[in-house]
Each structure stands twice: as structure tokens, then as C-alpha cells.
Amino acid sequence: MAIWKSNRISDVINEIEDERFVLPVIQRKLVWDEIKMELLFDTLLKGDSFGGIMVIEEEKGSKPLFNYRPFTKDGSFIPSRAVDKLTQQQFFVIDGQQRLQSFYIGLKGSINGKVMYFDLYSNYNSQFEFKFENNKLHLPNKSKDDEERKIKDHNWYLASSLLRRLKDTNDEDQVADEIIKIQKISVEDREIHIRKNVKAFYKNVITAESLGISKVIINKTFDEVANKQKIVELFRRLNDGGTKLSPFDLVASILKGFAWEMESFLEDILKEYEEIGLSQDNLIKLIFLLQDNHKKEMASIEAKDADFAIKNKERIKAILKSLKDFLIHSELYNYYKDGNRSFVPLFFIAYHLYHKEIKNSKIKIYFDNFDSGNIDFFEMKIWIYNSLLNGVFRSKGAGWIPYKTGVRKILELIKTHKNNKFPTSEIFNTYRGHPVIFSLEYNEDRLKELDRIFLFYLIYDKSQTIRNQDIDHVMPISILLQKGYDWDKINSIKNYQLLDSGTNRGLKNGKPFQEWVENHVENKNTYTKRHLIPSEEQIWNEDRFIEFIQHRGKLLLDKIKKNI
């Protein structure tokens, strides 16, 4: 049963501060940014609708359905606490966290070290302007609504101070008079703006019951698990609107609903290993995969999934530590640290380590002897290098989708090799038996089939940050097109290098290659070695482009073969 009641913003903010309103463990972190928060205050002062809030009402002296955390006053994450008995009646927010959090931070706290200011000269007929800033001198001097309108320093007023003064006096006119007197305002139009804006703030924040809250009453005579499932399902439905949760945000909420320790499980591990591409989504997928289930659906998540993760937390941390060591020793750490890389191959290295019949302490140091005596390291390295270079996990192939088909096929195979040597050859045979472009033979014709980003990673000795905006034609496209060369050859990997976009679009832009090298490259030998440029300078001319890319293609292949 849900009961709706209208509330004043200032009252709810006070209750948030007193922890009457709290966040159940199923809630995610604060995700709204400063701009969204500022716009919410504009909506509030206009008197427009910004949606209702839904809470679970929990009685004093009862054991709450979920453990909880207080609202953050500065945007930082606060871990949930275990509570056996409530010392006061409390309301657990299941919908509206972002809005309530914005009101609390804007009126009582800060975000990213910035507090919220209100432009008292806002055009109250169009937009009330708010701005978070850590220094009043950094506040905008132009209106977002009207670029012609200048904003002076004294126009901005600290929102928390305005709230405090209005509550102390309970008199909007007195506060407006004080501001006008302190600022020595004598222009009638400015006085009107101050009075209108102070009035709008006073009315919508302090006196108007503008915040609708629906209280959901829980029947504690029902089974606790059934009640939790009911609330999590309500949470899921409510979050189909507003600031949507990703499917795995919802999965995380369900898992935390079954066991509140899942919050610290996710936070601790992600904080330590997000640098290698371990996202919340990937960590949850790994939990399911370690249980030999790659296709777990949201509706089929059970308490035993959360129990598995918590029970095996130290084991999972050990395999992730070892996985990171593997990336470092195999010189793939920079590749994964650089950006959004497919985590799929890392799932199976982690899976293989998890099922080793050795203690956690041994798992943690499993790759300490990577260069001698380790039966898995070189097998894993050969597998992952060739898989990444062939683009096996890059995107869709002919019927092969990495996160679906790929995971299923590899899991079917690798789970039959638990506690044995990593099955590199067998996985390669799985590729060949499926319509995936894969081969261990590398020749000039295959260069165009290989994954360009990973190939660049190898070309530049596994140390260069690969950014799409830095990919540059060695010989300029404009000259080559004029000379009638084939488009595919011009845009071949054999004619690509990495060069910062500023130099590419500036000093180098459109210059013949030989002229560029002779007149603008500081150290020719270093440049040619770094970018695998053929040493035969007579073919550095666009007229001999075909010869140039043939020679450079051989250098690229040599580089590949040294690394595979």
C-alpha cells in the first residue's frame, strides 16, 4: 500500500541531515552532475513538476528490510551499515535519490569541492540561474539565458546562506531589504529582480509543499526474502524512467538486496582493478561465469549468487591480482589500461586461475615464475596475443558475437580443462570451427584483416597510447588521390602511423612525405625506427608509393612475428 503526502523541500532536507531519509543498500551511487543539479533548482523555483519520491517506511525498533547508508553531503560514497534495530522511524528512498541528493548538496553541502550560488538578478520570467563553484571569483560573468546580460560578482549569492537567513527571519521582504541595503542598490529594476528571486526561493524551498512523497508500507508478517524481491522488482520498474540504471546496475541492486555485503564486495574490488578494464558489469559477469553460467538472466538471479561472491571474495581478489600480474608480465597492461578493451579474454584467464586446485596464497603469486617453469603463462600469452591481433573479440564476425557466441563456445571448452594446462590449441580449433576470421599465418595480404588498434600497440613497442585522432597517413591522402592511387591502398595500415593530431593538422598537413622528414623531423633515424619507415630514402616519394608500402608491409610483419 502506498500513501502520498506533500512536503516542503526545507523540511525534507533537515530530515535527510537527521538521517530520517536514508538510502537502502540496493541504491547505486550519486550519478547526477553539477549541470543536472543546477537545472533541478531552476525547475523547482519555476514551480514546475519534477516528479515524486517513493520511500519504504520502516518503524522505530524494527529490523529494516535492507541495510542503508546516509545521503552524502559532498558527493563522496558512504558505505552502507548493518542495522539490527532502528533507533527512529526512517524512510528508505527507492526512487528519487538523485533529486533528493541534489537538493541536499545544493542547500547544505558541496559537489567536487564546489558550493552552489544563486544569481539574484536571474530573469525570473525565463530562467533561474544556479552555479556550483569553489571560488566566487570563478563564477560566470554572463547569463546562460541571455548573453547580453552581464553578471557582476555581487549578483551571485550563496544558496546555503540564503536558505539559512530566510529560515532565521521567516520574512522574505526583510531578507530582500537587507541584500538591497548591503549592496547599495538604488536602481528600481534591480530591486525588483532581487525581491522576485528571493520570493521565488522562499516560496518553493521553504513554504510550498512542492515535494510529493509516496510511502510504501511493508507487511513484516511476509517472508523476508519475498519482501526483498518485491521491493527490488519495484525498484527495477521505477528506474525504467528517470535516470535509468543499466541492466547490470539493476543486477547489482538485486545482489545487494540478497546480501548487503555485496556493496563492499563490488566497491573494494572495482576500486583496485578498474585500471585493467574491470567494470561493475564485467565483475558481475565474472561472478556468473565462475559458476559455469554465462547466460544468467536478471529474473533468475538468486540469493546463492550473492552468497557465492561473498564466500569466495578472497579467491576472486587473488585471481584478479594474478590476472593483473599476467598483464604486466605479458606486456599487455598498458593496452588494457589505455582504454575500452574487450574483457572477454580476461574472463577465461581468471576462470582458469580460479579453478586451480591451489590455495589463494599460491594464486596471488602464480605468475611470479612467469619466465620459467610456469605451465600456463606462455600458453595464455600466445592465445591472447593471437586472439587480439585477429580481432576475435573486436566485434561481430560471421555469426560470432564476443559476449554471446564467443563466451559460450570458449566456456564449453575451457571448463573441461579445469586444473589442467591452459587449452590454447583447443581454443584456436574452436575459432577455426566457427565462422571467425582467424589464422596463425601472418602475411602481407592479411594485414588488412588484423585489428588495427592492437597492431599499432605492437608497432609502437607496447608503450604508446592509441587514440583515433592521432592516426595519420604517412604519405598524405590529398597527393596520393591526385596521383590516382587506389583508395584501399591509401587507407591501408601500411600507410598509417601515429602522430599527434596537432602536428598532423598543422605543420605536417598535406606536405609531401620526403619534404616533411627532411625539413621538419628533428631526428630522422629515431623517427624512421619508431614508425617502421623503410630505410631506402629513394622510395620516400609519392610517385613510388606502391614500393614504399610493400617495403613497409614487410617491416610490419617482422614486428608482428617478433611479438607473437
Wavefront OBJ file of the C-alpha trace (Angstrom):
o trace
v 0.000 0.000 0.000
v 1.332 3.459 -0.950
v 0.310 6.745 0.741
v 1.134 10.104 -0.899
v 1.933 13.215 1.113
v 3.138 16.698 0.101
v 6.251 18.036 1.827
v 8.351 21.184 1.938
v 11.867 20.931 0.491
v 13.482 22.549 3.557
v 11.784 20.072 5.913
v 12.927 17.044 3.913
v 16.483 18.427 3.746
v 16.505 18.677 7.545
v 15.244 15.107 7.808
v 17.950 13.932 5.413
v 20.510 15.601 7.685
v 18.983 13.818 10.682
v 19.063 10.514 8.754
v 15.295 10.167 8.749
v 15.618 9.739 4.985
v 18.320 7.220 4.015
v 19.422 5.129 1.041
v 18.915 1.340 1.059
v 21.892 -0.751 0.007
v 20.193 -1.582 -3.314
v 20.644 2.039 -4.417
v 23.582 2.921 -6.658
v 25.935 5.883 -6.220
v 25.166 9.509 -6.997
v 25.358 9.878 -10.789
v 23.975 13.358 -11.454
v 26.492 16.041 -12.375
v 26.522 19.721 -11.414
v 24.588 20.834 -14.503
v 21.662 18.488 -13.799
v 21.556 19.685 -10.210
v 21.538 23.345 -11.264
v 18.691 22.718 -13.711
v 16.677 20.951 -10.993
v 16.773 24.128 -8.863
v 15.610 26.175 -11.868
v 12.689 23.738 -12.254
v 11.911 23.996 -8.537
v 11.812 27.818 -8.478
v 9.611 27.918 -11.563
v 7.106 25.765 -9.714
v 7.280 23.086 -12.404
v 6.845 19.390 -11.716
v 9.986 17.344 -11.090
v 8.382 14.034 -10.139
v 7.561 12.349 -6.874
v 9.696 10.431 -4.401
v 8.993 6.871 -3.276
v 10.173 5.521 0.068
v 9.811 2.443 2.256
v 8.577 3.362 5.721
v 10.407 1.464 8.484
v 9.271 1.756 12.105
v 11.418 2.585 15.132
v 12.650 -0.526 16.915
v 12.247 -2.750 13.851
v 14.926 -4.533 11.854
v 14.910 -2.856 8.417
v 14.434 -4.879 5.275
v 17.702 -3.503 3.889
v 20.869 -2.114 5.426
v 21.430 1.511 4.496
v 23.724 4.500 4.158
v 23.075 8.224 4.769
v 22.930 10.756 1.944
v 26.307 12.232 1.025
v 26.919 15.908 1.764
v 29.905 16.260 -0.584
v 29.307 13.714 -3.349
v 31.612 11.058 -1.892
v 30.401 7.492 -1.492
v 29.445 6.364 2.023
v 29.414 2.584 2.694
v 26.198 1.065 3.997
v 25.938 -0.006 7.631
v 24.438 -3.111 9.175
v 21.495 -2.351 11.458
v 19.580 -4.820 13.627
v 17.226 -2.297 15.202
v 16.248 1.226 14.132
v 16.515 3.971 16.750
v 13.944 6.141 14.942
v 11.350 5.915 12.202
v 13.164 6.066 8.861
v 12.290 6.338 5.192
v 14.340 4.283 2.720
v 14.381 6.048 -0.658
v 13.823 3.652 -3.557
v 13.022 6.281 -6.192
v 14.190 9.900 -6.310
v 17.684 9.545 -4.853
v 19.290 11.829 -7.457
v 16.762 14.633 -6.885
v 16.893 14.497 -3.077
v 20.664 14.241 -3.177
v 20.787 17.339 -5.416
v 18.607 19.357 -3.038
v 20.721 18.292 -0.058
v 24.063 19.062 -1.724
v 22.853 22.349 -3.213
v 21.367 23.684 0.016
v 23.583 22.106 2.656
v 26.771 20.757 1.092
v 29.043 20.697 -1.933
v 29.985 18.647 -5.002
v 33.534 18.279 -6.318
v 34.566 20.855 -3.724
v 32.083 23.394 -5.131
v 29.158 25.073 -3.386
v 26.022 26.366 -5.108
v 25.371 30.043 -5.838
v 22.116 31.695 -6.952
v 22.093 34.654 -9.358
v 19.781 37.160 -7.638
v 19.416 39.038 -10.928
v 18.135 35.987 -12.813
v 15.410 36.656 -15.319
v 12.588 35.201 -13.240
v 10.351 35.087 -16.328
v 12.604 32.637 -18.159
v 15.372 31.004 -16.111
v 16.636 30.996 -12.553
v 20.397 30.653 -12.745
v 22.363 28.491 -10.305
v 26.028 27.595 -10.445
v 28.361 25.346 -8.458
v 31.819 26.864 -7.933
v 34.695 26.623 -5.438
v 35.678 30.268 -5.751
v 33.294 33.188 -6.162
v 35.814 34.858 -8.481
v 35.381 31.972 -10.940
v 31.622 32.400 -11.300
v 30.305 33.278 -14.793
v 30.013 36.941 -15.716
v 27.465 36.279 -18.450
v 23.963 34.872 -18.244
v 23.291 31.428 -19.753
v 19.829 32.656 -20.669
v 20.883 35.999 -22.149
v 24.491 36.516 -23.248
v 23.912 40.256 -23.398
v 23.239 40.350 -19.651
v 26.381 40.802 -17.571
v 26.570 39.233 -14.103
v 28.609 41.083 -11.513
v 30.277 39.349 -8.550
v 27.699 40.617 -6.074
v 24.855 39.199 -8.188
v 25.775 35.699 -7.007
v 24.541 34.718 -3.547
v 25.451 31.530 -1.697
v 22.321 29.336 -1.718
v 23.007 27.818 1.718
v 23.371 31.318 3.226
v 20.135 32.486 1.619
v 18.300 29.442 2.983
v 19.698 29.972 6.478
v 18.805 33.687 6.557
v 15.278 33.108 5.250
v 14.666 30.412 7.861
v 16.070 32.608 10.652
v 13.840 35.576 9.790
v 10.914 33.760 8.187
v 10.488 37.017 6.266
v 11.313 37.217 2.557
v 10.881 41.005 2.460
v 13.312 41.573 5.331
v 15.988 39.429 3.648
v 15.489 41.199 0.299
v 15.727 44.605 2.071
v 18.966 43.545 3.754
v 20.540 42.461 0.474
v 19.450 45.672 -1.268
v 20.873 47.769 1.564
v 24.193 45.892 1.775
v 24.680 46.078 -1.990
v 23.537 49.727 -2.052
v 21.026 49.060 -4.825
v 19.151 52.166 -5.933
v 18.015 51.126 -9.416
v 14.361 50.107 -9.299
v 14.687 47.346 -11.897
v 17.457 45.673 -9.887
v 15.450 45.912 -6.689
v 12.540 44.183 -8.412
v 14.796 41.327 -9.576
v 16.173 40.759 -6.078
v 12.724 40.796 -4.489
v 11.224 38.451 -7.120
v 14.097 35.970 -6.904
v 14.244 35.922 -3.108
v 10.467 35.426 -3.058
v 10.648 32.516 -5.533
v 13.387 30.877 -3.458
v 11.494 31.389 -0.190
v 8.221 30.104 -1.568
v 9.427 26.992 -3.381
v 12.154 25.900 -0.960
v 10.673 26.865 2.421
v 6.898 27.392 2.354
v 5.363 25.477 -0.570
v 4.643 21.772 -0.192
v 6.192 21.056 -3.586
v 7.702 17.621 -2.926
v 5.355 14.648 -3.225
v 6.446 11.564 -1.277
v 4.796 8.173 -1.523
v 5.314 5.875 1.473
v 5.264 2.141 0.812
v 4.281 0.180 3.907
v 5.848 -3.280 4.210
v 3.923 -6.137 5.725
v 6.575 -7.649 8.009
v 4.490 -10.802 8.511
v 5.521 -11.845 4.999
v 8.690 -13.804 4.273
v 11.755 -11.517 4.323
v 13.153 -12.828 1.016
v 9.784 -12.389 -0.695
v 9.570 -8.816 0.626
v 13.074 -8.051 -0.644
v 12.270 -9.453 -4.084
v 9.080 -7.398 -4.166
v 10.927 -4.140 -3.364
v 13.791 -4.848 -5.775
v 11.251 -5.518 -8.540
v 9.508 -2.231 -7.674
v 12.922 -0.526 -7.740
v 13.594 -2.003 -11.194
v 10.252 -0.815 -12.586
v 10.621 2.676 -11.140
v 14.060 3.003 -12.694
v 12.790 2.266 -16.187
v 12.082 6.009 -16.188
v 14.127 8.924 -14.876
v 17.900 8.396 -14.785
v 17.900 4.817 -15.999
v 20.044 2.123 -14.491
v 21.949 -0.154 -16.822
v 20.892 -3.819 -16.755
v 23.925 -4.571 -14.598
v 23.149 -1.696 -12.210
v 19.864 -3.494 -11.631
v 21.631 -6.832 -11.245
v 23.945 -5.215 -8.674
v 20.888 -3.886 -6.821
v 19.306 -7.344 -6.769
v 22.520 -8.933 -5.470
v 22.865 -6.245 -2.786
v 19.248 -6.852 -1.866
v 20.036 -10.504 -1.145
v 23.232 -9.721 0.770
v 24.234 -6.213 1.806
v 27.913 -7.271 1.887
v 27.774 -7.215 -1.924
v 28.106 -3.431 -1.767
v 31.568 -3.581 -0.195
v 32.446 -6.564 -2.394
v 31.803 -4.519 -5.550
v 33.328 -1.294 -4.209
v 36.549 -2.867 -2.893
v 37.318 -4.905 -5.978
v 36.396 -2.268 -8.543
v 38.486 0.378 -6.780
v 41.547 -1.863 -7.010
v 41.146 -3.299 -10.508
v 39.202 -0.814 -12.632
v 42.537 0.195 -14.213
v 42.609 -3.070 -16.176
v 39.083 -2.578 -17.508
v 37.167 -4.319 -14.734
v 33.802 -2.558 -14.669
v 30.842 -3.418 -12.464
v 29.269 -5.152 -15.467
v 32.365 -7.277 -16.056
v 32.722 -8.181 -12.385
v 29.124 -9.402 -12.221
v 29.583 -11.352 -15.463
v 32.698 -12.918 -13.957
v 30.737 -13.997 -10.855
v 28.251 -15.825 -13.077
v 30.961 -17.244 -15.342
v 32.927 -18.684 -12.430
v 29.785 -20.669 -11.620
v 29.777 -22.031 -15.209
v 26.773 -19.901 -16.138
v 27.406 -17.308 -18.850
v 23.765 -16.530 -19.628
v 22.299 -15.721 -16.237
v 19.153 -13.625 -16.643
v 18.034 -10.904 -14.250
v 14.860 -12.781 -13.373
v 16.830 -15.894 -12.429
v 19.299 -14.256 -10.019
v 19.179 -15.977 -6.653
v 20.495 -15.414 -3.152
v 23.103 -18.107 -3.825
v 24.734 -15.850 -6.461
v 25.415 -13.192 -3.820
v 26.460 -15.891 -1.327
v 28.919 -17.294 -3.884
v 30.561 -13.899 -4.409
v 30.862 -13.108 -0.686
v 32.046 -16.589 0.265
v 34.705 -16.523 -2.467
v 35.703 -12.855 -2.197
v 39.307 -13.592 -1.234
v 39.632 -16.164 -4.021
v 38.251 -13.691 -6.566
v 40.602 -10.964 -5.323
v 43.510 -13.407 -5.607
v 42.743 -14.307 -9.231
v 42.338 -10.635 -10.160
v 45.694 -9.825 -8.564
v 47.242 -12.655 -10.566
v 45.419 -11.513 -13.709
v 46.946 -8.062 -13.328
v 50.386 -9.690 -12.899
v 49.799 -11.638 -16.102
v 49.026 -8.434 -17.999
v 52.166 -6.793 -16.653
v 54.468 -9.741 -17.460
v 52.931 -10.279 -20.907
v 53.278 -6.533 -21.662
v 49.542 -6.063 -22.104
v 48.987 -3.896 -19.036
v 49.327 -0.625 -20.976
v 46.964 -1.909 -23.657
v 44.207 -2.618 -21.132
v 44.947 0.457 -19.062
v 44.675 2.714 -22.118
v 41.008 2.400 -22.880
v 37.856 0.428 -23.564
v 39.222 -3.031 -24.407
v 37.308 -6.282 -24.613
v 37.398 -8.016 -21.253
v 36.272 -11.342 -22.725
v 39.719 -12.987 -22.950
v 40.483 -11.889 -19.387
v 37.360 -13.701 -18.168
v 38.879 -17.000 -19.193
v 42.328 -16.394 -17.784
v 40.590 -15.528 -14.492
v 38.329 -18.601 -14.824
v 41.301 -20.899 -15.413
v 43.114 -19.498 -12.356
v 40.020 -19.756 -10.155
v 39.708 -23.483 -10.783
v 43.333 -24.291 -9.976
v 43.437 -26.670 -7.024
v 45.842 -24.476 -5.074
v 45.447 -22.082 -2.166
v 44.685 -18.369 -2.542
v 48.188 -17.502 -1.372
v 49.629 -19.521 -4.273
v 47.180 -17.969 -6.752
v 48.375 -14.484 -5.778
v 51.958 -15.310 -6.793
v 51.072 -17.671 -9.629
v 52.928 -15.682 -12.288
v 55.979 -14.804 -10.208
v 57.821 -17.515 -12.151
v 56.307 -16.485 -15.493
v 59.648 -16.716 -17.308
v 60.435 -20.278 -16.243
v 58.513 -23.286 -15.088
v 55.008 -21.832 -15.422
v 52.899 -24.226 -17.470
v 50.227 -21.639 -18.287
v 51.905 -18.277 -18.862
v 53.230 -18.775 -22.393
v 50.120 -20.685 -23.480
v 47.934 -17.817 -22.264
v 50.185 -15.213 -23.848
v 50.176 -16.966 -27.241
v 46.402 -17.293 -27.043
v 45.581 -13.728 -26.087
v 48.083 -12.091 -28.463
v 46.856 -14.041 -31.470
v 43.214 -13.574 -30.466
v 43.575 -9.805 -30.078
v 45.584 -9.423 -33.277
v 42.996 -11.376 -35.255
v 40.222 -9.264 -33.758
v 38.389 -12.312 -32.398
v 36.816 -10.243 -29.616
v 36.639 -6.991 -31.555
v 33.071 -7.030 -32.847
v 30.643 -9.168 -34.766
v 32.032 -11.806 -37.055
v 30.087 -14.148 -39.299
v 27.783 -15.482 -36.590
v 30.303 -14.839 -33.792
v 29.378 -12.251 -31.166
v 32.111 -11.981 -28.495
v 29.877 -11.542 -25.441
v 27.424 -14.239 -26.549
v 28.680 -16.805 -29.021
v 32.335 -16.341 -28.062
v 31.807 -16.673 -24.327
v 29.536 -19.701 -24.726
v 31.871 -21.553 -27.087
v 35.017 -20.913 -25.049
v 33.305 -21.729 -21.735
v 32.066 -25.050 -23.123
v 35.669 -25.930 -23.906
v 37.649 -24.419 -21.057
v 35.523 -25.877 -18.262
v 36.636 -29.343 -19.433
v 40.263 -28.317 -18.715
v 39.916 -27.235 -15.082
v 43.198 -27.646 -13.192
v 44.993 -28.676 -16.399
v 47.219 -26.702 -18.742
v 45.540 -23.728 -20.417
v 43.979 -25.127 -23.665
v 45.411 -22.704 -26.238
v 45.410 -25.073 -29.235
v 41.910 -26.309 -28.449
v 40.540 -22.743 -28.335
v 42.233 -21.967 -31.668
v 40.473 -25.012 -33.110
v 37.191 -23.633 -31.752
v 37.807 -20.443 -33.736
v 38.550 -22.417 -36.888
v 35.397 -24.476 -36.449
v 33.315 -21.332 -36.277
v 32.961 -18.671 -38.986
v 35.555 -16.358 -37.419
v 38.387 -14.742 -39.373
v 41.360 -16.336 -37.639
v 44.760 -17.638 -38.677
v 48.207 -18.036 -37.174
v 49.714 -17.311 -40.584
v 50.627 -13.640 -40.955
v 51.428 -12.309 -44.421
v 51.074 -9.067 -46.344
v 47.594 -9.903 -47.609
v 46.339 -10.480 -44.052
v 47.452 -7.102 -42.688
v 44.113 -5.541 -43.643
v 42.231 -8.225 -41.638
v 44.106 -7.625 -38.398
v 42.897 -5.458 -35.529
v 44.323 -2.015 -36.236
v 44.475 -0.794 -32.628
v 46.308 -3.873 -31.368
v 48.624 -3.776 -34.372
v 49.508 -0.176 -33.534
v 50.155 -1.306 -29.964
v 52.738 -3.796 -31.255
v 54.263 -1.367 -33.774
v 54.927 1.173 -31.049
v 56.546 -1.291 -28.643
v 53.518 -1.647 -26.348
v 54.017 1.779 -24.823
v 52.081 4.261 -26.989
v 48.598 5.476 -26.051
v 46.411 4.690 -29.062
v 43.932 7.460 -29.888
v 41.914 7.512 -33.099
v 42.582 11.223 -33.566
v 46.327 10.507 -33.721
v 46.109 8.025 -36.613
v 47.808 9.741 -39.569
v 48.565 8.901 -43.200
v 52.332 8.590 -43.674
v 52.066 9.848 -47.248
v 49.282 12.451 -47.497
v 45.937 11.341 -48.846
v 45.466 14.519 -50.930
v 48.644 13.936 -53.005
v 48.030 10.214 -53.405
v 44.477 10.790 -54.671
v 45.763 13.287 -57.236
v 48.166 10.643 -58.480
v 45.320 8.147 -58.917
v 46.247 5.542 -56.341
v 43.667 3.028 -55.152
v 41.622 4.186 -52.139
v 42.129 0.909 -50.233
v 45.905 1.141 -50.590
v 45.950 4.773 -49.470
v 43.978 3.846 -46.319
v 45.942 0.692 -45.585
v 47.718 0.077 -42.262
v 50.902 0.184 -44.371
v 50.302 3.915 -44.849
v 49.319 4.720 -41.258
v 51.377 5.995 -38.352
v 50.637 7.612 -35.009
v 51.273 11.337 -34.923
v 49.719 13.819 -32.526
v 46.696 15.454 -34.109
v 48.086 18.982 -33.634
v 51.193 18.246 -35.710
v 49.179 16.246 -38.236
v 46.680 19.051 -38.863
v 49.285 21.787 -38.544
v 52.935 21.526 -39.553
v 52.663 18.233 -41.478
v 49.279 18.861 -43.063
v 49.396 17.827 -46.748
v 53.189 18.072 -47.153
v 54.958 15.519 -49.369
v 56.411 12.851 -47.102
v 60.060 13.306 -48.039
v 59.837 17.078 -47.613
v 58.247 16.611 -44.199
v 61.013 14.268 -42.997
v 63.918 16.289 -44.397
v 62.760 19.723 -43.255
v 60.666 19.187 -40.143
v 61.658 15.949 -38.384
v 64.332 16.656 -35.768
v 65.930 13.213 -35.612
v 65.404 11.259 -38.820
v 66.884 7.992 -37.534
v 64.729 7.984 -34.395
v 61.636 8.843 -36.431
v 62.135 6.114 -39.047
v 62.880 3.472 -36.427
v 59.874 4.427 -34.296
v 57.380 4.447 -37.177
v 58.886 1.493 -39.085
v 59.716 3.619 -42.131
v 61.770 1.812 -44.837
v 65.402 2.928 -44.799
v 65.518 3.252 -48.622
v 65.034 7.015 -48.920
v 64.661 6.829 -52.716
v 61.148 5.383 -52.236
v 60.014 8.151 -49.874
v 58.417 9.880 -52.841
v 54.677 9.678 -53.540
v 55.471 8.586 -57.108
v 56.876 5.376 -55.640
v 54.070 4.854 -53.133
v 53.460 1.195 -54.101
v 57.095 0.290 -53.479
v 57.013 2.220 -50.207
v 54.020 0.319 -48.784
v 55.430 -3.012 -49.964
v 58.643 -2.385 -48.031
v 56.786 -1.041 -45.006
v 54.423 -4.025 -45.041
v 57.434 -6.328 -44.572
v 58.633 -4.263 -41.621
v 55.187 -4.501 -40.027
v 55.140 -8.279 -40.488
v 58.586 -8.604 -38.946
v 57.352 -6.649 -35.937
v 54.313 -8.928 -35.581
v 56.383 -12.097 -35.791
v 58.757 -10.863 -33.090
v 55.823 -10.377 -30.723
v 53.661 -13.433 -31.445
l 1 2 3 4 5 6 7 8 9 10 11 12 13 14 15 16 17 18 19 20 21 22 23 24 25 26 27 28 29 30 31 32 33 34 35 36 37 38 39 40 41 42 43 44 45 46 47 48 49 50 51 52 53 54 55 56 57 58 59 60 61 62 63 64 65 66 67 68 69 70 71 72 73 74 75 76 77 78 79 80 81 82 83 84 85 86 87 88 89 90 91 92 93 94 95 96 97 98 99 100 101 102 103 104 105 106 107 108 109 110 111 112 113 114 115 116 117 118 119 120 121 122 123 124 125 126 127 128 129 130 131 132 133 134 135 136 137 138 139 140 141 142 143 144 145 146 147 148 149 150 151 152 153 154 155 156 157 158 159 160 161 162 163 164 165 166 167 168 169 170 171 172 173 174 175 176 177 178 179 180 181 182 183 184 185 186 187 188 189 190 191 192 193 194 195 196 197 198 199 200 201 202 203 204 205 206 207 208 209 210 211 212 213 214 215 216 217 218 219 220 221 222 223 224 225 226 227 228 229 230 231 232 233 234 235 236 237 238 239 240 241 242 243 244 245 246 247 248 249 250 251 252 253 254 255 256 257 258 259 260 261 262 263 264 265 266 267 268 269 270 271 272 273 274 275 276 277 278 279 280 281 282 283 284 285 286 287 288 289 290 291 292 293 294 295 296 297 298 299 300 301 302 303 304 305 306 307 308 309 310 311 312 313 314 315 316 317 318 319 320 321 322 323 324 325 326 327 328 329 330 331 332 333 334 335 336 337 338 339 340 341 342 343 344 345 346 347 348 349 350 351 352 353 354 355 356 357 358 359 360 361 362 363 364 365 366 367 368 369 370 371 372 373 374 375 376 377 378 379 380 381 382 383 384 385 386 387 388 389 390 391 392 393 394 395 396 397 398 399 400 401 402 403 404 405 406 407 408 409 410 411 412 413 414 415 416 417 418 419 420 421 422 423 424 425 426 427 428 429 430 431 432 433 434 435 436 437 438 439 440 441 442 443 444 445 446 447 448 449 450 451 452 453 454 455 456 457 458 459 460 461 462 463 464 465 466 467 468 469 470 471 472 473 474 475 476 477 478 479 480 481 482 483 484 485 486 487 488 489 490 491 492 493 494 495 496 497 498 499 500 501 502 503 504 505 506 507 508 509 510 511 512 513 514 515 516 517 518 519 520 521 522 523 524 525 526 527 528 529 530 531 532 533 534 535 536 537 538 539 540 541 542 543 544 545 546 547 548 549 550 551 552 553 554 555 556 557 558 559 560 561 562 563 564
